[in-house]
Amino acid sequence: MNKNDLMQKLADTTGLSKNDAAKAVDGTFDLIATTLKEGDEVRLTGFGVFVVATRAGGKGRNPQTGEEITIKPSKTPRFRPGKQLKDSLN
């Protein structure tokens, strides 16, 4: 399922117009991204938790030249599924 499919299914199941469903999906994604940028987590009870994880920097090698490079620390979003979501899949 892609984003357009999600918007269409949301419109079909809730009775919203496709335009309103698109606004709801886009708004939800924007709020999650903004909250993560601020360093907070997004906890959706029964579904899961979106958190920001920090990846450590280190040394690496360029595979084309073999030259050693320095990899900077970075932040990445992570999702931890909730118990209800895990249980619904099994």
Secondary structure, 3 states (H helix, E strand, C coil): CCHHHHHHHHHHHHCCCHHHHHHHHHHHHHHHHHHHHCCCCEEECCCEEEEEEEECCEEEECCCCCCEEEECCEEEEEEEECHHHHHHHC
